[in-house]
Amino acid sequence: MIYIERKERFSAAHQLFNPHWTIEKNQEVFGKCSNKNFHGHNYTLTVTVKGEINPNTGFVMNLVELKKLIKDHVIEKLDHANLNHDVDFMKGKFTSTEVLAVEIWNILKPLIAQHNCELHKIRLDETENNAVEFWG
């Protein structure tokens, strides 16, 4: 088994806010992230794929194809978007990095499986200090 990774970057705005709580409770739990005017991050998404090397190509998966899947199905929807309002797969969900990583996994897993390999891990860096990893 061998693992390959592809990194992509996007910028997006969001607000962490529980509508069932008061503004004060949201500020207590989410701090500046509950700002009514939203705030943004420059995210780095790392997608790790695993599988066997194809003897005809020498690849686990063609990285050009992986790049296209990630860009077409994830980055194009997220880049310079408001995660709370503009992104179809985030409607009605908390826009935490954890939830976003799971939703990206749900999109990419079946697409990558069509290439005779498997999605191994999603890593989503929200800042240089905060990141989430998800293995499904």
Secondary structure, DSSP 8 states (H G I E B T S, - for coil): -EEEEEEEEEEEEE----TTS-HHHHHHHHGGGG-TT-EEEEEEEEEEEEE---TTTS-SS-HHHHHHHHIIIIIHHHTTEETTTT-GGGTTS---HHHHHHHHHHHHHHHHHTTTSEEEEEEEESSSS-EEEE--
